[in-house]
Every structure is written in C-alpha cells, then in structure tokens.
C-alpha cells in the first residue's frame, strides 16, 4: 500500500487507494478510486494478498457522480517522477494544488488496463507486463539530455538492450511514449542532437498514431513539422526530472 486518501471531496478520484507492484525490474502502480469506503484496517506499507478487500465501490469525487453511475475507477500505470514536488513548484504557484504528494493524478501515467487484464488471463502464468508494455505502439519519442536518468534506473526493464560502443559515453536517453504519455521503451543515446541549453527535444512522432489519437494533445502539426504542445513540454519536463551528467 503506497497511498490512500480518505477525504471524499479532496480529489476528482474521491476516496482512492494506490498499490505498488515491483516485478521484472518494473515498478507499476494500480489505483482504485471513487470508493465509498476504504477498509479501516488498511495501513501504509502493508503487503496486500490477492483477494483481500480494499474497500467498497462508490461514487466519491470533488464533482457530482449520480448514484446510477457508481463505479470503480481502475488504473494501471507508471509513476512519472519521484521529484514531482519540484515539478509542481515550477508550474503551479498555489501551495494547495498538490495534497497527495507523488500520488497526484498528474504524476500517474496510465496504460489501457483492459488490454493488460485480457492478455494476462489469456497467457496466465506466461504473462509478462514488461513484455506487454514493450510491445505497445508509441506516439512520440522524447530525447532527454544526460548520462543519468532516474526514470531509467527505476524502470530498468524498459531499457532496450542494444549495446553501445564502450568508447562512447551515454549522451542521453530516448523515451518512447504511448498516447497517454506513458513510457514504453527507453533507449540510451550516444549523441545529443539538441542544443547546448536544451534539456530535452522531440525526437520523433508516429504520425499514424498521432492523427488517430488526439486525447492528450501532446503534439500538434504545423506545416510539415510536429511540435510539442504545452502539455507535451510539461510531460517532457516531468520525465526529465533529475537527469544529468
């Protein structure tokens, strides 16, 4: 158990719980939101076994959810940055903006849980979430400057295994992101192609995916050129937190 919020009106998630799952060199979170009740014996840091009751489905949120739309909001994803507090201060001046630390929705980058659950059921014990993630189509690739990247260390299972020339230092990392801005694959870069002052650049865009999926609006096309939106820049900054030489 990484986090739980018992205040129903404090978040669009309402009462919610976050669990962390460490497996295959990958730290994955699962989130359960809009709960009417959180089990009162739940403790931070507790290990949860399959089948244990976390709470009761409901419709809590900081907005109205009609009774007939009571439901479980369920997510599976990756934490954007453990330096989230520094990122928040840069973009949001209101000291009350973030009441949830790392577990604010802006720091939670999700996958389609339906795809994961169906494939897990189909493959049973042979299912690998790291392999599943690595096989998803990318929307964009962001290049981040620096030989060290906390995200790469924390999500080591996503690093592509192509061996770099040992005589060349790592100049940066390329991160493939899905349509939600969630990391899929991480590539070590031998050469930095951005400007000397640039911390990150847009490396590439999968145009077919970009034109089909506009929900997060991370990039837009100006003439023949793809450009990061404000949301895209903020996401790149989030993923680049702590990167350096």
Secondary structure, DSSP 4 states (H G I P E B T S, - for coil): --EEE--TTSSTT-EEEEEEEEETTEEEEEEEEEESEE-TT--TT----TT---EE-B--SSS---GGG-B-EEEEEEE--TTHHHHHHHH---TTS-SSGGGSGGGEEE--HHHHHHHHHHHGGG--HHHHHHTSPPSEEEEEESSB-HHHHHTGGGB--PPPPTTS---EEEEEE-TTS-EEEEEEESS--S-TT-SEEEEEE-HHHHHH--SS--EEEETTEEEE-HHHHHHHHHHHTT-B-
